[in-house]
Amino acid sequence: MTSAARSKSLNIVLGVSGGIAAYKVASILRLLTEAGHNVQVVPTPAALNFVGSATWEALSGNPLISEVWDDVADVPHVRIGKAADLVIVAPATADLLSRAASGAANDLLTNVLLTATCPIVFAPAMHTEMWLNPATQVNVATLRSRGSIVIDPADGRLTGSDSGPGRLPEAEEIVSVAMGVLSEQDLLGQDIVITAGGTREFLDPVRFLGNSSSGKQGVALAVAARDRGAKVTLICANVSVSMPAGVQIENVITGDDMHAAVLKASMTADAIVMAAAIADYKPKSTQSAKMKKSEDGSSPRIELVRTTDILADLVTHRNTSHPDQVIVGFAAETGDTQGSVLEHGVAKLQRKGCDLLVINEVGPNLAFGTDDNEVTILTREPASQTTVSKTSKTQIAHAIWDAVIALQQ
């Protein structure tokens, strides 16, 4: 979000359509008002069957307007949309998406959607079959083609015993996506691929070689890129944090899985950020059954082989087919007798051939699993070095995207 958007109170329209998830929208309203924004709730008549007007008025501090005929002299069906800085519709039911895509104006909310000139964000919620129905998918594509943001629904428990894609994303995620729309869209139209987490290389069906990466930095990079307008594919290896809305997620386990997924996604990518911690070695062979302890107390001999260097392979493919693609590597380093953290990072940058290398020192309470970090961003050509002092991983993510954009200009 721009500093202006952060510092001023915005006029936000919160449209609520008639789905069971309407009760969750009270949390969205609370987050917006606590942030200091002026929120006008516009429910459809069906939405009032789930949450009544008293709740919306009490939480927003504004009188409810739900009908075109309310306060007619003030022309609310035009005034509300024209005065809005942002419109959020949650839940956006299949019916609401259909009416919005067709340009219908048969209630106050659809009138507001037609008169609003500000960003519009839809947060769908419905049963899986309704979401996946071709008619709904066409409506979503139509709205997106016109510039509206339609968040993909979450995958989880729905009404009754059903489960699947169609669940309303968490309130914090919806607000994050919506407010991110107001940020500087300097990655708009770009196809971004990000890796996160840590790969696992299995010794047997139970044991594996792995690392402590939580995936927090990769997720922060995905959220920042999404908020700056990019289409984001986040390839996750055993991530222990919640996945962000508005991002295409692909889950992998091993380094080979990651290699295949990244190569496929890289074919159309404008930039790739390899934030995942990928194992350098894997067992030469994986046992099909759990390895048992030996009776004589001896330890098993495990032969390791090098894994594919995904970063170097991406550079090779880029050089032959995507010369303008920006590739960012990460180096989790510790200093030793051979050199400092920075010296190891500089050597890795030259060896890998990527455009940027983000260096962070790892160790107890450093980098892996923490909410903050301190990094150095190295640029190969022209050679430069930027230190980002200890700050949140969100701020580090934005610093990395600033460096990527500087290379693209």
ROKEZA-529553 format. One record per residue (C-alpha): x, y, z; residue in one letter. Coordinates in pm, whole numbers, padded with zeros to 5 digits, always signed. Each point is the difference from the previous one (the first is absolute). Layout:
% residues N
XYZA ...
This chain:
% residues 409
+00000+00000+00000M +00123+00351-00071T +00085+00224+00294S -00298+00219-00094A -00238-00296+00017A +00143-00097+00339R -00027+00348+00148S -00348+00112-00106K -00347-00125+00076S -00153-00162-00306L -00363-00015-00103N -00061-00373-00040I -00317-00171-00117V -00043-00346+00148L -00253-00189-00212G -00152-00311+00156V -00194-00254-00205S -00227-00278+00119G +00221-00289+00103G +00050-00177+00332I +00352+00146+00016A -00156+00346+00053A +00049-00043+00374Y +00378-00002-00052K -00013+00341-00167V -00050+00163+00339A +00368-00072+00063S +00096+00172-00326I -00204+00303+00102L +00169+00005+00340R +00348-00007-00155L -00084+00285-00237L -00154+00227+00263T +00279-00067+00250E +00244+00111-00271A -00182+00334-00006G -00198-00039-00322H -00355+00119-00059N -00203-00303-00108V -00342+00001-00159Q -00154-00345+00009V -00228-00081-00295V -00167-00340+00046P -00229-00163-00251T -00350-00076+00127P +00097-00368+00021A +00305+00082+00213A -00225+00150+00269L -00147-00347+00053N +00340-00105+00136F +00118+00314+00185V -00240+00276+00095G +00028+00375-00046S +00066+00067+00370A +00329-00189-00015T +00125+00189-00305W -00099+00337+00142E +00155-00068+00340A +00332-00118-00144L +00029+00263-00275S -00137+00300+00186G -00199+00087-00313N -00370-00039-00073P -00073-00293-00226L -00107+00058-00359I -00117-00318-00169S -00265+00108-00251E +00007+00229-00302V -00309+00165+00156W +00176+00087+00327D +00060+00376+00031D -00094+00050-00366V +00062+00375+00004A +00372-00071+00058D +00014-00235-00303V +00191-00271+00190P +00033-00238-00295H +00230+00257-00166V +00146+00190+00295R +00134-00300+00190I +00193-00144-00294G +00142+00334-00117K +00122+00090+00350A +00175-00332+00065A +00378-00042+00009D -00040-00378+00010L -00283-00253-00030V +00022-00343+00164I -00272-00261-00060V +00001-00286+00249A -00133-00254-00025P -00044+00021-00376A -00250-00274-00076T -00038-00168-00337A -00315+00209-00054D +00176+00327+00081L +00295-00082-00228L -00243-00081-00281S -00191+00323+00040R +00317+00209+00029A +00150-00159-00312A -00319+00059-00202S -00028+00362+00111G -00331-00051+00178A -00128+00283+00218A -00287-00166+00184N +00097+00095+00356D +00200+00270+00174L +00326-00200+00009L +00007-00072-00374T -00080+00367-00065N +00298+00097+00215V +00224-00240-00192L -00102+00168-00326L +00061+00354+00123T +00326-00063+00189A +00317+00115-00178T +00231-00123+00277C +00158-00347+00039P -00251-00280+00063I +00091-00320+00185V -00225-00308+00005F +00049-00273+00262A -00208-00296-00123P -00153-00260+00229A -00226-00285-00112M -00012-00377-00026H +00277-00163-00200T -00228-00112-00283E -00127+00356-00042M +00351+00148-00003W +00128-00254-00254L -00306+00028-00224N +00101+00134-00344P -00258+00279+00025A +00158+00132+00321T +00350-00030-00144Q -00105+00200-00308V -00147+00270+00225N +00319+00015+00205V +00210+00027-00317A -00225+00279-00127T +00034+00201+00320L +00377-00046+00005R +00025+00107-00364S -00166+00327+00096R +00255+00069+00272G -00183-00130+00307S +00191-00212+00251I -00167-00335+00066V +00171-00189+00281I +00003-00376-00036D -00201-00156+00285P +00175-00204+00265A -00008-00378+00012D -00164-00135+00316G -00314-00085+00192R -00318+00137-00156L -00362-00003+00116T -00099-00334+00145G +00245-00285-00049S +00132+00113-00337D +00360+00106-00050S +00191+00141-00297G +00078+00326-00181P -00271+00258+00066G +00067+00108+00357R +00023+00374+00069L +00366+00093+00066P +00087+00127+00345E -00090+00363+00074A +00364+00103+00032E +00079-00143-00343E -00290+00178-00166I +00094+00333+00155V +00365-00051-00093S -00087-00067-00364V -00247+00289-00014A +00232+00255+00154M +00286-00128-00214G -00197+00100-00308V +00055+00361+00106L +00377-00042+00007S +00227+00105-00284E -00060-00259-00272Q +00355-00005-00132D -00012-00376-00064L -00332+00016-00182L -00021-00253-00282G +00313-00187+00102Q +00008-00377+00044D +00197-00076+00317I +00118-00339+00130V +00112-00035+00362I +00118-00304+00193T -00039-00039+00374A +00068-00247+00281G +00249-00285+00019G +00026-00317-00206T +00013-00349+00150R +00214-00287-00130E -00122-00332+00131F +00223-00271+00146L -00296-00235+00042D -00380+00042+00036P +00049+00163+00342V +00330+00190+00004R +00128+00281-00218F +00276+00256-00035L -00144+00349+00034G +00046+00345+00147N -00176+00251+00226S -00140+00235-00263S -00357+00102+00087S -00078+00169-00332G -00080+00336+00165K +00229+00203-00226Q -00130-00166-00316G -00360+00063+00105V +00085+00364+00082A +00150+00035-00348L -00316-00142-00155A -00229+00234+00194V +00213+00304-00086A +00008-00091-00370A -00375-00062-00001R -00063+00337+00164D +00218+00169-00262R -00211-00140-00282G +00179-00320-00105A -00146-00335-00091K +00176-00224+00252V +00075-00372+00001T +00129-00116+00339L +00169-00341-00005I +00008-00127+00358C +00214-00273+00151A -00130-00109+00340N -00097+00349+00111V -00120+00045+00359S -00186+00331-00039V -00342+00085-00142S -00028+00049-00374M -00097+00344-00130P -00315+00068-00200A +00025+00129-00355G +00304-00215-00079V +00027-00324-00200Q +00139-00267+00232I +00187-00313-00106E +00123-00241+00266N +00312-00214-00040V +00207-00216+00233I +00343-00090-00137T +00265+00189-00190G -00087-00193-00317D -00365+00103+00044D +00109+00360+00041M +00227-00016-00304H -00278-00127-00226A -00255+00251+00130A +00233+00300-00027V +00117-00085-00352L -00360-00030-00118K -00108+00326+00166A +00311+00185-00120S -00099-00031-00365M -00227+00306+00026T +00154+00174+00301A +00129+00357-00007D +00181-00056+00329A +00083-00299+00220I +00096+00021+00367V +00150-00316+00145M -00068+00060+00369A -00041-00370+00086A +00274-00185+00186A +00078-00290-00232I +00210-00291+00118A +00347-00023-00156D +00015-00376+00050Y -00239-00294-00006K +00040-00372+00073P +00128-00194-00300K -00285-00242+00059S -00317+00010+00210T -00090-00309+00199Q -00349-00133-00072S -00045-00113+00362A +00088+00170+00326K +00364-00055+00092M +00025-00197+00323K +00259+00040+00272K +00275-00258-00032S +00035-00259+00274E +00372+00068+00043D -00050+00377+00050G +00177+00100-00321S -00116+00300-00202S -00125-00027-00357P +00220+00128-00282R -00190+00250-00211I +00149+00109-00332E -00097+00349-00112L +00001+00152-00347V -00035+00360-00114R -00345+00129-00082T -00070+00201-00314T +00115+00361+00027D -00338+00156-00083I +00124+00360+00011L +00285-00067-00243A -00233-00200-00225D -00247+00290-00011L +00280+00235-00106V +00098-00239-00279T -00357-00022-00129H -00044+00376+00033R +00309+00073-00205N -00133-00205-00292T -00370+00090+00001S -00084+00290+00237H +00284+00255-00012P -00203+00266+00184D -00109-00227+00284Q +00124+00111+00344V +00121-00282+00224I +00050+00051+00373V +00183-00249+00220G +00022-00032+00377F +00309-00093+00198A -00044-00120+00357A +00359+00024+00123E +00220-00030+00306T +00349+00135+00027G +00292-00243+00035D +00376-00018-00039T -00038+00029-00377Q -00179+00335+00010G -00272+00222+00143S -00371-00027-00075V +00034+00282-00253L +00309-00149-00166E -00176-00333-00046H -00300+00185-00145G +00207+00197-00251V +00166-00320-00119A -00336-00173-00035K -00143+00287-00205L +00281-00026-00254Q -00015-00379-00004R -00378-00023-00053K -00035+00282-00253G -00333+00128+00135C -00085+00371-00011D -00054+00056+00373L +00105-00197+00304L -00158+00054+00341V +00241-00095+00276I -00107-00074+00354N +00190-00144+00291E -00162-00307+00150V +00030-00150+00344G -00193-00020+00329P -00280+00262-00013N +00134+00130-00332L -00197-00002-00328A -00178-00339+00007F -00341+00021+00166G +00037+00358+00124T -00232+00290-00081D +00287+00236-00075D +00341-00020-00161N +00298+00198-00122E +00126-00053-00353V +00246+00126-00257T -00119+00022-00361I +00278-00042-00256L -00040+00098-00364T +00224-00170-00255R -00016+00258-00281E +00057+00279+00077P +00171-00120+00318A -00163+00152+00306S -00080-00083+00361Q -00301+00105+00209T -00034-00084+00368T -00349-00024+00147V +00032+00038+00376S -00206-00220+00229K -00365+00045-00089T -00312-00202-00080S +00009-00254-00278K -00274+00202-00169T +00229+00302-00023Q +00284-00221-00122I -00231-00136-00269A -00078+00352-00123H +00372+00086-00003A +00064-00305-00219I -00276+00100-00243W +00139+00354-00011D +00334-00151-00106A -00168-00219-00265V -00189+00295-00146I +00318+00209-00009A +00160-00268-00218L -00298-00010-00234Q +00008+00373-00072Q 
